[in-house]
Amino acid sequence: MPISAFGQALLDGLQDPPGSPARYFEMRPPNGQALRMRTQDFLACRREEVALLGELTKPFSASRQPAVLDVGCGAGRHLKVIREHAPHALCVGVERCPGLRDYCAATVGTPNGFFASLDALPEQAFDLILLVGNGLGIFGDAEPARAGVRQLLGRLRPSGKLVLETGHVRDSGYSVDEFTVCYQDQADAPYRWGRAGPGWIEALAADNGYHVMFRPSQAPGGGFFFAILSAGTD
Ligand SMILES: C[S@@+](CC[C@H](N)C(=O)[O-])C[C@H]1O[C@@H](n2cnc3c(N)ncnc32)[C@H](O)[C@@H]1O
């Protein structure tokens, strides 16, 4: 079964007994210093993430099944928090790593559905779409990122919200890093990871007729933020 270096790092981390030493993977740029990333940071939500997801699920109705989509869901840490706040929600994830998809399907709780790509996603509108864990990055360059966000906005129910996390760029800038994720003896293919500034997100939201609200993110390294896009002003 093909498993990415990132996926293997997370799946190994999930087996670690409590109190084990920290486990790391590396993000290696073509030139320059590798960045060491702590696997644990992708296995549990931080306090401000739990609070934000709690707020976003509050308007969910008890009489109609809410639907939540997490794009690039990893080990499903955000969907598990959604499940706690809204046990009746349909939790859907898009994740290219098969091992992580299988893990999520077994642990996120039903009803759920996990798919390898956005193209494989069945017709379904969502109350909440997550592109978090620095998730905007999965679209790579600026143009695919604009198109990807537009495609996701098209999947929202009228009162739905899209939450994305990005950062480390000022104003209306957009920047792309290339790096290779390495873990033990495995290396993923080189990856182009995009990052946007708040002005870039505001312009994209306005182009699509959406409002945007910002929240600070405490993601390791600092400089990240959440942007919450909605058709209304609330
Ligand atoms: C930085 S991780 C974040 C994971 C998760 N959202 C979290 O915060 O823990 C990005 C995830 O997106 C997945 N991914 C990257 N590109 C993807 C793509 N094009 N389609 C689906 N999943 C993708 C990766 O395998 C990885 O699990």
The ligand as an SDF file (V2000), in Angstrom:
LIG
                    3D

 27 29  0  0  0  0  0  0  0  0999 V2000
   -0.0520   20.0920    6.1900 C   0  0  0  0  0  0  0  0  0  0  0  0
   -1.0090   18.6280    6.1700 S   0  0  0  0  0  0  0  0  0  0  0  0
   -2.3810   19.1340    7.1500 C   0  0  0  0  0  0  0  0  0  0  0  0
   -3.2000   17.9740    7.6070 C   0  0  0  0  0  0  0  0  0  0  0  0
   -4.4220   18.3560    8.4630 C   0  0  0  0  0  0  0  0  0  0  0  0
   -5.2830   19.2970    7.7980 N   0  0  0  0  0  0  0  0  0  0  0  0
   -3.9680   18.8860    9.8090 C   0  0  0  0  0  0  0  0  0  0  0  0
   -4.0610   20.1020   10.0210 O   0  0  0  0  0  0  0  0  0  0  0  0
   -3.5200   18.0920   10.6280 O   0  0  0  0  0  0  0  0  0  0  0  0
   -1.7010   18.6180    4.5290 C   0  0  0  0  0  0  0  0  0  0  0  0
   -2.4590   17.3420    4.1930 C   0  0  0  0  0  0  0  0  0  0  0  0
   -3.0120   17.4680    2.8900 O   0  0  0  0  0  0  0  0  0  0  0  0
   -2.7810   16.2810    2.1470 C   0  0  0  0  0  0  0  0  0  0  0  0
   -2.7280   16.7090    0.7370 N   0  0  0  0  0  0  0  0  0  0  0  0
   -1.7770   17.4550    0.1620 C   0  0  0  0  0  0  0  0  0  0  0  0
   -2.0810   17.6980   -1.1350 N   0  0  0  0  0  0  0  0  0  0  0  0
   -3.2700   17.0860   -1.3560 C   0  0  0  0  0  0  0  0  0  0  0  0
   -4.1210   16.9810   -2.4840 C   0  0  0  0  0  0  0  0  0  0  0  0
   -3.7940   17.5510   -3.6380 N   0  0  0  0  0  0  0  0  0  0  0  0
   -5.2730   16.2920   -2.3690 N   0  0  0  0  0  0  0  0  0  0  0  0
   -5.6120   15.7070   -1.1780 C   0  0  0  0  0  0  0  0  0  0  0  0
   -4.8410   15.7650   -0.0680 N   0  0  0  0  0  0  0  0  0  0  0  0
   -3.6870   16.4650   -0.1540 C   0  0  0  0  0  0  0  0  0  0  0  0
   -1.4730   15.7400    2.6920 C   0  0  0  0  0  0  0  0  0  0  0  0
   -1.3340   14.3400    2.4820 O   0  0  0  0  0  0  0  0  0  0  0  0
   -1.5840   16.1010    4.1720 C   0  0  0  0  0  0  0  0  0  0  0  0
   -2.2120   15.0930    4.9150 O   0  0  0  0  0  0  0  0  0  0  0  0
  1  2  1  0
  2  3  1  0
  2 10  1  0
  3  4  1  0
  4  5  1  0
  5  6  1  0
  5  7  1  0
  7  8  2  0
  7  9  1  0
 10 11  1  0
 11 12  1  0
 11 26  1  0
 12 13  1  0
 13 14  1  0
 13 24  1  0
 14 15  1  0
 14 23  1  0
 15 16  2  0
 16 17  1  0
 17 18  1  0
 17 23  2  0
 18 19  1  0
 18 20  2  0
 20 21  1  0
 21 22  2  0
 22 23  1  0
 24 25  1  0
 24 26  1  0
 26 27  1  0
M  CHG  2   2   1   9  -1
M  END
$$$$
